[in-house]
Amino acid sequence: MELLVFGHAGPPAIAFSTSCGRFFDFEDRGMVNAVRHKIEAGHLQLFCIDSVDAESWYNRTVVPRARLARHLRFEQYILEEVVPFVRYRNGCSSLNAIGCSFGGYHAVNIALRHPEIFTGTLSMGGALDPSGFLSGYYDQDCYLNLPTHYMPNISDAHYFYYYRRNSCILATGVDDVCREMNQQMAHILHTKEIPCRLDVWGDGAGHDWHTWQRMIDAYL
C-alpha cells in the first residue's frame, strides 16, 4: 500500500484520513500545510497512510463478517508493516495516531487496542461508533473494534498502565455531527479514570477540513 512521509525528525504521527480516504488527502486538503512550520522545523513527522474502508466498513457488497475481516487485515498491516517502517525512519519512542472523521475512529480504536505502541491519540471530529455499518451483525470481533462498546468493560491492569501514561485528545466542533459520539467516548474514559481531553470548538466549528486544519495546528 502507498503512503506519504512528511518531515525528517520530531515525534511521529500515523495519519488516517476520512471515510474511504486516500494517503494523499492530508496533503491535498491542507492538513500538511497547516503544520508545515512544525514539519520543516523538525518538530513533527507525518506518515499519511492509505485506507481500505471501501473494502471493509463501507463495502455493502459483502457480508458484515467479511467487512470486519478486511478491517482486521488492515490493522495487521499497520502493526506489522507501517509501525516498523516508522521506527526505521524515526528513532523517537513516542508514536501518535491521528485522524479526521472516520479516520478519527481508526486512530482511537487502534490506540486503545494497542496502547503499548501508540502513546498519543488525536481525533478530529471522530466518527467513533461505526456499528451502524454492520447491518445488525455482531460478534466478538465487532465488540472488540467498537471503542464505545468495549471500553466500559475493560479491567485489565496491563491496559490501564499504558492508558494512564498516554495522551488522548478528542476534538470536535459545536456543530459537528459527531459531537455526541465524542462526548460519549470522553465520558466513558473519564468514568474509567483514563486521561482524556475533550475539546468542543465554538465559532461554528463543524465537520469539515477547515476546522480540522485549525485543530491539527493547535494540538500537534
HELIX and SHEET records of a PDB file:
HELIX    1   1 ASP A   25  ASP A   28  1                                   4    
HELIX    2   2 MET A   31  ALA A   34  1                                   4    
HELIX    3   3 ARG A   36  GLU A   40  1                                   5    
HELIX    4   4 ASP A   53  GLU A   55  5                                   3    
HELIX    5   5 PRO A   64  TYR A   77  1                                  14    
HELIX    6   6 ILE A   78  VAL A   82  3                                   5    
HELIX    7   7 VAL A   83  ARG A   89  1                                   7    
HELIX    8   8 PHE A  102  ARG A  113  1                                  12    
HELIX    9   9 PRO A  130  LEU A  134  5                                   5    
HELIX   10  10 GLN A  140  TYR A  143  1                                   4    
HELIX   11  11 PRO A  147  TYR A  150  1                                   4    
HELIX   12  12 MET A  151  ASN A  153  5                                   3    
HELIX   13  13 ALA A  157  TYR A  163  1                                   7    
HELIX   14  14 ARG A  179  THR A  191  1                                  13    
HELIX   15  15 TRP A  209  TYR A  219  1                                  11    
SHEET    1   A 7 LEU A   3  PHE A   6  0                                        
SHEET    2   A 7 GLN A  45  ILE A  49 -1                                        
SHEET    3   A 7 PRO A  12  PHE A  16  1                                        
SHEET    4   A 7 ASN A  96  CYS A 100  1                                        
SHEET    5   A 7 GLY A 120  MET A 124  1                                        
SHEET    6   A 7 SER A 167  GLY A 173  1                                        
SHEET    7   A 7 ARG A 197  TRP A 201  1                                        
END                                                                             
